[in-house]
Amino acid sequence: MCWQEFKSNPYKWLWTRIGGRPWTYILRDLWHKYEFIWIVLLVGIGIILGHYCGFRTILTIWISFALGYIAGHLFWGSDYIEGQQGE
């Protein structure tokens, strides 16, 4: 293991050894190939959460997910270019 490589980008170090490419790309491929299965699984998880968890717990999970989703698109979606203009 090259410690310097791991320290500079641990995520890249890990995905180059497990999967060979970024996991977001792998998940995106799986989503497009097996979309129906993903939807059934996600709805099933929602049903299970709705059955066993209270409304406040589900709302907390949903708000946490929504904030992470927004932050992911704002901060980690693409390379930062200072003063970048819209198309």
ZATORZA-160496 format. One record per atom (N, C-alpha, C): residue in three letters; atom name; x, y, z; residue number from 1. Coordinates in nm, 2 decimals. Atoms other than C-alpha are relative to their C-alpha. Layout:
<rest = ALA atom = CA xx = X yy = Y zz = Z nr = NUM>
...
***
This chain:
<rest = MET atom = N xx = 0.08 yy = -0.12 zz = 0.00 nr = 1>
<rest = MET atom = CA xx = 0.00 yy = 0.00 zz = 0.00 nr = 1>
<rest = MET atom = C xx = 0.09 yy = 0.12 zz = 0.00 nr = 1>
<rest = CYS atom = N xx = -0.07 yy = -0.13 zz = 0.01 nr = 2>
<rest = CYS atom = CA xx = 0.13 yy = 0.34 zz = -0.10 nr = 2>
<rest = CYS atom = C xx = -0.07 yy = 0.10 zz = 0.09 nr = 2>
<rest = TRP atom = N xx = 0.07 yy = -0.08 zz = -0.10 nr = 3>
<rest = TRP atom = CA xx = 0.05 yy = 0.55 zz = 0.21 nr = 3>
<rest = TRP atom = C xx = -0.02 yy = 0.14 zz = -0.06 nr = 3>
<rest = GLN atom = N xx = 0.02 yy = -0.13 zz = 0.05 nr = 4>
<rest = GLN atom = CA xx = 0.10 yy = 0.88 zz = 0.02 nr = 4>
<rest = GLN atom = C xx = -0.12 yy = 0.01 zz = -0.10 nr = 4>
<rest = GLU atom = N xx = 0.12 yy = 0.00 zz = 0.09 nr = 5>
<rest = GLU atom = CA xx = -0.16 yy = 0.78 zz = -0.25 nr = 5>
<rest = GLU atom = C xx = -0.13 yy = -0.01 zz = 0.08 nr = 5>
<rest = PHE atom = N xx = 0.12 yy = 0.02 zz = -0.09 nr = 6>
<rest = PHE atom = CA xx = -0.40 yy = 0.67 zz = 0.03 nr = 6>
<rest = PHE atom = C xx = -0.04 yy = 0.13 zz = 0.06 nr = 6>
<rest = LYS atom = N xx = 0.03 yy = -0.13 zz = -0.08 nr = 7>
<rest = LYS atom = CA xx = -0.36 yy = 1.00 zz = 0.22 nr = 7>
<rest = LYS atom = C xx = -0.05 yy = 0.11 zz = -0.10 nr = 7>
<rest = SER atom = N xx = 0.04 yy = -0.11 zz = 0.09 nr = 8>
<rest = SER atom = CA xx = -0.41 yy = 1.22 zz = -0.09 nr = 8>
<rest = SER atom = C xx = -0.14 yy = -0.02 zz = -0.05 nr = 8>
<rest = ASN atom = N xx = 0.14 yy = 0.02 zz = 0.04 nr = 9>
<rest = ASN atom = CA xx = -0.74 yy = 1.05 zz = -0.20 nr = 9>
<rest = ASN atom = C xx = -0.04 yy = -0.14 zz = 0.04 nr = 9>
<rest = PRO atom = N xx = 0.03 yy = 0.14 zz = -0.05 nr = 10>
<rest = PRO atom = CA xx = -0.86 yy = 0.75 zz = 0.01 nr = 10>
<rest = PRO atom = C xx = -0.11 yy = -0.06 zz = -0.08 nr = 10>
<rest = TYR atom = N xx = 0.11 yy = 0.06 zz = 0.08 nr = 11>
<rest = TYR atom = CA xx = -1.18 yy = 0.71 zz = -0.20 nr = 11>
<rest = TYR atom = C xx = 0.05 yy = -0.06 zz = -0.13 nr = 11>
<rest = LYS atom = N xx = -0.05 yy = 0.05 zz = 0.13 nr = 12>
<rest = LYS atom = CA xx = -0.99 yy = 0.68 zz = -0.53 nr = 12>
<rest = LYS atom = C xx = 0.09 yy = -0.12 zz = 0.03 nr = 12>
<rest = TRP atom = N xx = -0.08 yy = 0.11 zz = -0.04 nr = 13>
<rest = TRP atom = CA xx = -0.74 yy = 0.45 zz = -0.36 nr = 13>
<rest = TRP atom = C xx = -0.08 yy = -0.13 zz = 0.02 nr = 13>
<rest = LEU atom = N xx = 0.08 yy = 0.12 zz = -0.03 nr = 14>
<rest = LEU atom = CA xx = -1.02 yy = 0.22 zz = -0.25 nr = 14>
<rest = LEU atom = C xx = -0.08 yy = -0.05 zz = -0.13 nr = 14>
<rest = TRP atom = N xx = 0.07 yy = 0.04 zz = 0.11 nr = 15>
<rest = TRP atom = CA xx = -1.23 yy = 0.22 zz = -0.57 nr = 15>
<rest = TRP atom = C xx = 0.09 yy = -0.06 zz = -0.11 nr = 15>
<rest = THR atom = N xx = -0.08 yy = 0.06 zz = 0.10 nr = 16>
<rest = THR atom = CA xx = -0.93 yy = 0.14 zz = -0.79 nr = 16>
<rest = THR atom = C xx = 0.04 yy = -0.14 zz = 0.04 nr = 16>
<rest = ARG atom = N xx = -0.02 yy = 0.13 zz = -0.05 nr = 17>
<rest = ARG atom = CA xx = -0.89 yy = -0.17 zz = -0.58 nr = 17>
<rest = ARG atom = C xx = -0.12 yy = -0.09 zz = 0.00 nr = 17>
<rest = ILE atom = N xx = 0.13 yy = 0.07 zz = -0.01 nr = 18>
<rest = ILE atom = CA xx = -1.26 yy = -0.26 zz = -0.55 nr = 18>
<rest = ILE atom = C xx = -0.09 yy = 0.05 zz = -0.10 nr = 18>
<rest = GLY atom = N xx = 0.09 yy = -0.04 zz = 0.11 nr = 19>
<rest = GLY atom = CA xx = -1.45 yy = -0.23 zz = -0.87 nr = 19>
<rest = GLY atom = C xx = 0.07 yy = 0.06 zz = -0.12 nr = 19>
<rest = GLY atom = N xx = -0.08 yy = -0.06 zz = 0.11 nr = 20>
<rest = GLY atom = CA xx = -1.19 yy = -0.05 zz = -1.08 nr = 20>
<rest = GLY atom = C xx = -0.05 yy = 0.13 zz = -0.06 nr = 20>
<rest = ARG atom = N xx = 0.04 yy = -0.14 zz = 0.04 nr = 21>
<rest = ARG atom = CA xx = -1.39 yy = 0.27 zz = -1.13 nr = 21>
<rest = ARG atom = C xx = -0.09 yy = 0.05 zz = 0.11 nr = 21>
<rest = PRO atom = N xx = 0.08 yy = -0.06 zz = -0.11 nr = 22>
<rest = PRO atom = CA xx = -1.59 yy = 0.51 zz = -0.91 nr = 22>
<rest = PRO atom = C xx = -0.14 yy = -0.08 zz = 0.02 nr = 22>
<rest = TRP atom = N xx = 0.12 yy = 0.07 zz = -0.04 nr = 23>
<rest = TRP atom = CA xx = -1.88 yy = 0.34 zz = -0.73 nr = 23>
<rest = TRP atom = C xx = -0.13 yy = 0.07 zz = -0.05 nr = 23>
<rest = THR atom = N xx = 0.12 yy = -0.07 zz = 0.05 nr = 24>
<rest = THR atom = CA xx = -2.12 yy = 0.61 zz = -0.84 nr = 24>
<rest = THR atom = C xx = -0.03 yy = -0.04 zz = -0.15 nr = 24>
<rest = TYR atom = N xx = 0.02 yy = 0.05 zz = 0.14 nr = 25>
<rest = TYR atom = CA xx = -2.07 yy = 0.49 zz = -1.20 nr = 25>
<rest = TYR atom = C xx = -0.05 yy = -0.14 zz = 0.00 nr = 25>
<rest = ILE atom = N xx = 0.05 yy = 0.14 zz = 0.00 nr = 26>
<rest = ILE atom = CA xx = -2.12 yy = 0.13 zz = -1.11 nr = 26>
<rest = ILE atom = C xx = -0.15 yy = 0.00 zz = 0.04 nr = 26>
<rest = LEU atom = N xx = 0.14 yy = -0.01 zz = -0.04 nr = 27>
<rest = LEU atom = CA xx = -2.44 yy = 0.22 zz = -0.92 nr = 27>
<rest = LEU atom = C xx = -0.09 yy = 0.05 zz = -0.11 nr = 27>
<rest = ARG atom = N xx = 0.08 yy = -0.06 zz = 0.11 nr = 28>
<rest = ARG atom = CA xx = -2.56 yy = 0.43 zz = -1.21 nr = 28>
<rest = ARG atom = C xx = -0.03 yy = -0.11 zz = -0.11 nr = 28>
<rest = ASP atom = N xx = 0.02 yy = 0.11 zz = 0.10 nr = 29>
<rest = ASP atom = CA xx = -2.51 yy = 0.13 zz = -1.45 nr = 29>
<rest = ASP atom = C xx = -0.10 yy = -0.10 zz = 0.05 nr = 29>
<rest = LEU atom = N xx = 0.10 yy = 0.10 zz = -0.06 nr = 30>
<rest = LEU atom = CA xx = -2.70 yy = -0.10 zz = -1.21 nr = 30>
<rest = LEU atom = C xx = -0.14 yy = 0.06 zz = 0.00 nr = 30>
<rest = TRP atom = N xx = 0.13 yy = -0.06 zz = 0.00 nr = 31>
<rest = TRP atom = CA xx = -2.98 yy = 0.15 zz = -1.19 nr = 31>
<rest = TRP atom = C xx = -0.07 yy = -0.01 zz = -0.14 nr = 31>
<rest = HIS atom = N xx = 0.05 yy = 0.00 zz = 0.14 nr = 32>
<rest = HIS atom = CA xx = -3.02 yy = 0.17 zz = -1.57 nr = 32>
<rest = HIS atom = C xx = -0.03 yy = -0.15 zz = -0.05 nr = 32>
<rest = LYS atom = N xx = 0.02 yy = 0.14 zz = 0.04 nr = 33>
<rest = LYS atom = CA xx = -3.00 yy = -0.21 zz = -1.61 nr = 33>
<rest = LYS atom = C xx = -0.11 yy = -0.07 zz = 0.07 nr = 33>
<rest = TYR atom = N xx = 0.10 yy = 0.07 zz = -0.09 nr = 34>
<rest = TYR atom = CA xx = -3.23 yy = -0.31 zz = -1.32 nr = 34>
<rest = TYR atom = C xx = -0.09 yy = 0.10 zz = 0.07 nr = 34>
<rest = GLU atom = N xx = 0.08 yy = -0.11 zz = -0.06 nr = 35>
<rest = GLU atom = CA xx = -3.45 yy = -0.01 zz = -1.27 nr = 35>
<rest = GLU atom = C xx = -0.12 yy = -0.05 zz = 0.08 nr = 35>
<rest = PHE atom = N xx = 0.12 yy = 0.06 zz = -0.06 nr = 36>
<rest = PHE atom = CA xx = -3.76 yy = -0.21 zz = -1.18 nr = 36>
<rest = PHE atom = C xx = 0.03 yy = -0.06 zz = 0.14 nr = 36>
<rest = ILE atom = N xx = -0.04 yy = 0.06 zz = -0.12 nr = 37>
<rest = ILE atom = CA xx = -3.58 yy = -0.40 zz = -0.91 nr = 37>
<rest = ILE atom = C xx = 0.04 yy = 0.10 zz = 0.10 nr = 37>
<rest = TRP atom = N xx = -0.04 yy = -0.11 zz = -0.09 nr = 38>
<rest = TRP atom = CA xx = -3.43 yy = -0.08 zz = -0.76 nr = 38>
<rest = TRP atom = C xx = -0.13 yy = 0.06 zz = 0.06 nr = 38>
<rest = ILE atom = N xx = 0.12 yy = -0.07 zz = -0.05 nr = 39>
<rest = ILE atom = CA xx = -3.78 yy = 0.08 zz = -0.74 nr = 39>
<rest = ILE atom = C xx = -0.07 yy = -0.09 zz = 0.10 nr = 39>
<rest = VAL atom = N xx = 0.06 yy = 0.09 zz = -0.09 nr = 40>
<rest = VAL atom = CA xx = -3.93 yy = -0.23 zz = -0.58 nr = 40>
<rest = VAL atom = C xx = 0.07 yy = 0.00 zz = 0.13 nr = 40>
<rest = LEU atom = N xx = -0.08 yy = 0.00 zz = -0.13 nr = 41>
<rest = LEU atom = CA xx = -3.65 yy = -0.24 zz = -0.32 nr = 41>
<rest = LEU atom = C xx = -0.02 yy = 0.13 zz = 0.08 nr = 41>
<rest = LEU atom = N xx = 0.01 yy = -0.13 zz = -0.07 nr = 42>
<rest = LEU atom = CA xx = -3.67 yy = 0.13 zz = -0.24 nr = 42>
<rest = LEU atom = C xx = -0.14 yy = 0.02 zz = 0.06 nr = 42>
<rest = VAL atom = N xx = 0.14 yy = -0.01 zz = -0.05 nr = 43>
<rest = VAL atom = CA xx = -4.05 yy = 0.12 zz = -0.21 nr = 43>
<rest = VAL atom = C xx = -0.02 yy = -0.10 zz = 0.12 nr = 43>
<rest = GLY atom = N xx = 0.01 yy = 0.09 zz = -0.11 nr = 44>
<rest = GLY atom = CA xx = -4.02 yy = -0.19 zz = 0.01 nr = 44>
<rest = GLY atom = C xx = 0.07 yy = 0.05 zz = 0.13 nr = 44>
<rest = ILE atom = N xx = -0.07 yy = -0.07 zz = -0.12 nr = 45>
<rest = ILE atom = CA xx = -3.77 yy = -0.01 zz = 0.24 nr = 45>
<rest = ILE atom = C xx = -0.09 yy = 0.10 zz = 0.06 nr = 45>
<rest = GLY atom = N xx = 0.10 yy = -0.10 zz = -0.05 nr = 46>
<rest = GLY atom = CA xx = -4.02 yy = 0.27 zz = 0.26 nr = 46>
<rest = GLY atom = C xx = -0.11 yy = -0.06 zz = 0.08 nr = 46>
<rest = ILE atom = N xx = 0.11 yy = 0.06 zz = -0.07 nr = 47>
<rest = ILE atom = CA xx = -4.30 yy = 0.04 zz = 0.36 nr = 47>
<rest = ILE atom = C xx = 0.05 yy = -0.06 zz = 0.13 nr = 47>
<rest = ILE atom = N xx = -0.05 yy = 0.05 zz = -0.12 nr = 48>
<rest = ILE atom = CA xx = -4.08 yy = -0.13 zz = 0.62 nr = 48>
<rest = ILE atom = C xx = 0.02 yy = 0.11 zz = 0.10 nr = 48>
<rest = LEU atom = N xx = -0.02 yy = -0.11 zz = -0.09 nr = 49>
<rest = LEU atom = CA xx = -3.97 yy = 0.20 zz = 0.77 nr = 49>
<rest = LEU atom = C xx = -0.14 yy = 0.06 zz = 0.05 nr = 49>
<rest = GLY atom = N xx = 0.13 yy = -0.05 zz = -0.04 nr = 50>
<rest = GLY atom = CA xx = -4.33 yy = 0.32 zz = 0.77 nr = 50>
<rest = GLY atom = C xx = -0.07 yy = -0.09 zz = 0.10 nr = 50>
<rest = HIS atom = N xx = 0.06 yy = 0.09 zz = -0.09 nr = 51>
<rest = HIS atom = CA xx = -4.44 yy = 0.01 zz = 0.95 nr = 51>
<rest = HIS atom = C xx = 0.06 yy = 0.00 zz = 0.14 nr = 51>
<rest = TYR atom = N xx = -0.07 yy = 0.02 zz = -0.13 nr = 52>
<rest = TYR atom = CA xx = -4.17 yy = -0.01 zz = 1.22 nr = 52>
<rest = TYR atom = C xx = 0.05 yy = 0.13 zz = 0.06 nr = 52>
<rest = CYS atom = N xx = -0.05 yy = -0.13 zz = -0.06 nr = 53>
<rest = CYS atom = CA xx = -4.07 yy = 0.36 zz = 1.27 nr = 53>
<rest = CYS atom = C xx = -0.11 yy = 0.10 zz = 0.01 nr = 53>
<rest = GLY atom = N xx = 0.10 yy = -0.11 zz = -0.01 nr = 54>
<rest = GLY atom = CA xx = -4.26 yy = 0.66 zz = 1.38 nr = 54>
<rest = GLY atom = C xx = 0.02 yy = 0.11 zz = -0.11 nr = 54>
<rest = PHE atom = N xx = 0.00 yy = -0.11 zz = 0.10 nr = 55>
<rest = PHE atom = CA xx = -4.34 yy = 0.96 zz = 1.16 nr = 55>
<rest = PHE atom = C xx = 0.13 yy = 0.09 zz = 0.02 nr = 55>
<rest = ARG atom = N xx = -0.11 yy = -0.09 zz = -0.03 nr = 56>
<rest = ARG atom = CA xx = -4.07 yy = 1.17 zz = 1.34 nr = 56>
<rest = ARG atom = C xx = 0.13 yy = -0.06 zz = -0.05 nr = 56>
<rest = THR atom = N xx = -0.12 yy = 0.07 zz = 0.05 nr = 57>
<rest = THR atom = CA xx = -3.80 yy = 0.91 zz = 1.26 nr = 57>
<rest = THR atom = C xx = 0.01 yy = 0.01 zz = -0.15 nr = 57>
<rest = ILE atom = N xx = 0.00 yy = 0.00 zz = 0.14 nr = 58>
<rest = ILE atom = CA xx = -3.90 yy = 0.89 zz = 0.90 nr = 58>
<rest = ILE atom = C xx = 0.03 yy = 0.14 zz = -0.05 nr = 58>
<rest = LEU atom = N xx = -0.02 yy = -0.14 zz = 0.04 nr = 59>
<rest = LEU atom = CA xx = -3.91 yy = 1.27 zz = 0.87 nr = 59>
<rest = LEU atom = C xx = 0.15 yy = 0.04 zz = 0.02 nr = 59>
<rest = THR atom = N xx = -0.14 yy = -0.03 zz = -0.02 nr = 60>
<rest = THR atom = CA xx = -3.56 yy = 1.30 zz = 1.02 nr = 60>
<rest = THR atom = C xx = 0.09 yy = -0.07 zz = -0.10 nr = 60>
<rest = ILE atom = N xx = -0.08 yy = 0.07 zz = 0.11 nr = 61>
<rest = ILE atom = CA xx = -3.42 yy = 1.04 zz = 0.78 nr = 61>
<rest = ILE atom = C xx = -0.02 yy = 0.07 zz = -0.13 nr = 61>
<rest = TRP atom = N xx = 0.03 yy = -0.06 zz = 0.12 nr = 62>
<rest = TRP atom = CA xx = -3.59 yy = 1.21 zz = 0.49 nr = 62>
<rest = TRP atom = C xx = 0.07 yy = 0.14 zz = -0.01 nr = 62>
<rest = ILE atom = N xx = -0.06 yy = -0.13 zz = 0.00 nr = 63>
<rest = ILE atom = CA xx = -3.46 yy = 1.56 zz = 0.59 nr = 63>
<rest = ILE atom = C xx = 0.15 yy = -0.02 zz = -0.02 nr = 63>
<rest = SER atom = N xx = -0.15 yy = 0.02 zz = 0.01 nr = 64>
<rest = SER atom = CA xx = -3.10 yy = 1.42 zz = 0.64 nr = 64>
<rest = SER atom = C xx = 0.04 yy = -0.04 zz = -0.14 nr = 64>
<rest = PHE atom = N xx = -0.02 yy = 0.04 zz = 0.13 nr = 65>
<rest = PHE atom = CA xx = -3.12 yy = 1.25 zz = 0.30 nr = 65>
<rest = PHE atom = C xx = -0.01 yy = 0.12 zz = -0.10 nr = 65>
<rest = ALA atom = N xx = 0.02 yy = -0.11 zz = 0.09 nr = 66>
<rest = ALA atom = CA xx = -3.25 yy = 1.57 zz = 0.13 nr = 66>
<rest = ALA atom = C xx = 0.12 yy = 0.10 zz = 0.01 nr = 66>
<rest = LEU atom = N xx = -0.11 yy = -0.09 zz = -0.02 nr = 67>
<rest = LEU atom = CA xx = -2.98 yy = 1.79 zz = 0.28 nr = 67>
<rest = LEU atom = C xx = 0.13 yy = -0.06 zz = -0.06 nr = 67>
<rest = GLY atom = N xx = -0.12 yy = 0.06 zz = 0.06 nr = 68>
<rest = GLY atom = CA xx = -2.71 yy = 1.54 zz = 0.18 nr = 68>
<rest = GLY atom = C xx = -0.01 yy = 0.00 zz = -0.16 nr = 68>
<rest = TYR atom = N xx = 0.02 yy = -0.01 zz = 0.14 nr = 69>
<rest = TYR atom = CA xx = -2.85 yy = 1.53 zz = -0.17 nr = 69>
<rest = TYR atom = C xx = 0.03 yy = 0.14 zz = -0.06 nr = 69>
<rest = ILE atom = N xx = -0.03 yy = -0.14 zz = 0.04 nr = 70>
<rest = ILE atom = CA xx = -2.85 yy = 1.91 zz = -0.20 nr = 70>
<rest = ILE atom = C xx = 0.15 yy = 0.03 zz = 0.01 nr = 70>
<rest = ALA atom = N xx = -0.14 yy = -0.03 zz = -0.02 nr = 71>
<rest = ALA atom = CA xx = -2.50 yy = 1.93 zz = -0.06 nr = 71>
<rest = ALA atom = C xx = 0.08 yy = -0.07 zz = -0.10 nr = 71>
<rest = GLY atom = N xx = -0.07 yy = 0.07 zz = 0.10 nr = 72>
<rest = GLY atom = CA xx = -2.38 yy = 1.67 zz = -0.30 nr = 72>
<rest = GLY atom = C xx = 0.00 yy = 0.06 zz = -0.13 nr = 72>
<rest = HIS atom = N xx = 0.01 yy = -0.07 zz = 0.13 nr = 73>
<rest = HIS atom = CA xx = -2.50 yy = 1.86 zz = -0.60 nr = 73>
<rest = HIS atom = C xx = 0.06 yy = 0.14 zz = 0.01 nr = 73>
<rest = LEU atom = N xx = -0.06 yy = -0.14 zz = -0.01 nr = 74>
<rest = LEU atom = CA xx = -2.38 yy = 2.20 zz = -0.47 nr = 74>
<rest = LEU atom = C xx = 0.15 yy = -0.01 zz = 0.01 nr = 74>
<rest = PHE atom = N xx = -0.14 yy = 0.00 zz = -0.03 nr = 75>
<rest = PHE atom = CA xx = -2.04 yy = 2.10 zz = -0.35 nr = 75>
<rest = PHE atom = C xx = 0.09 yy = -0.11 zz = -0.07 nr = 75>
<rest = TRP atom = N xx = -0.08 yy = 0.11 zz = 0.05 nr = 76>
<rest = TRP atom = CA xx = -1.93 yy = 1.76 zz = -0.50 nr = 76>
<rest = TRP atom = C xx = -0.05 yy = -0.04 zz = -0.14 nr = 76>
<rest = GLY atom = N xx = 0.05 yy = 0.04 zz = 0.12 nr = 77>
<rest = GLY atom = CA xx = -2.12 yy = 1.75 zz = -0.83 nr = 77>
<rest = GLY atom = C xx = 0.09 yy = 0.00 zz = -0.12 nr = 77>
<rest = SER atom = N xx = -0.09 yy = -0.02 zz = 0.11 nr = 78>
<rest = SER atom = CA xx = -1.85 yy = 1.87 zz = -1.07 nr = 78>
<rest = SER atom = C xx = 0.12 yy = 0.08 zz = 0.05 nr = 78>
<rest = ASP atom = N xx = -0.12 yy = -0.08 zz = -0.04 nr = 79>
<rest = ASP atom = CA xx = -1.51 yy = 2.04 zz = -1.07 nr = 79>
<rest = ASP atom = C xx = -0.03 yy = 0.14 zz = 0.02 nr = 79>
<rest = TYR atom = N xx = 0.02 yy = -0.14 zz = -0.02 nr = 80>
<rest = TYR atom = CA xx = -1.50 yy = 2.39 zz = -0.93 nr = 80>
<rest = TYR atom = C xx = 0.08 yy = 0.08 zz = -0.09 nr = 80>
<rest = ILE atom = N xx = -0.07 yy = -0.10 zz = 0.09 nr = 81>
<rest = ILE atom = CA xx = -1.42 yy = 2.66 zz = -1.18 nr = 81>
<rest = ILE atom = C xx = -0.04 yy = 0.14 zz = 0.05 nr = 81>
<rest = GLU atom = N xx = 0.04 yy = -0.13 zz = -0.06 nr = 82>
<rest = GLU atom = CA xx = -1.40 yy = 3.01 zz = -1.03 nr = 82>
<rest = GLU atom = C xx = -0.06 yy = 0.09 zz = -0.11 nr = 82>
<rest = GLY atom = N xx = 0.07 yy = -0.09 zz = 0.09 nr = 83>
<rest = GLY atom = CA xx = -1.64 yy = 3.25 zz = -1.19 nr = 83>
<rest = GLY atom = C xx = -0.07 yy = -0.07 zz = -0.12 nr = 83>
<rest = GLN atom = N xx = 0.06 yy = 0.08 zz = 0.11 nr = 84>
<rest = GLN atom = CA xx = -1.80 yy = 2.97 zz = -1.41 nr = 84>
<rest = GLN atom = C xx = -0.13 yy = 0.06 zz = -0.03 nr = 84>
<rest = GLN atom = N xx = 0.12 yy = -0.05 zz = 0.05 nr = 85>
<rest = GLN atom = CA xx = -2.08 yy = 3.10 zz = -1.62 nr = 85>
<rest = GLN atom = C xx = -0.09 yy = -0.11 zz = -0.04 nr = 85>
<rest = GLY atom = N xx = 0.10 yy = 0.10 zz = 0.05 nr = 86>
<rest = GLY atom = CA xx = -2.40 yy = 2.91 zz = -1.71 nr = 86>
<rest = GLY atom = C xx = 0.01 yy = -0.01 zz = -0.15 nr = 86>
<rest = GLU atom = N xx = 0.00 yy = 0.02 zz = 0.14 nr = 87>
<rest = GLU atom = CA xx = -2.45 yy = 2.78 zz = -2.05 nr = 87>
<rest = GLU atom = C xx = -0.12 yy = 0.07 zz = -0.07 nr = 87>
***
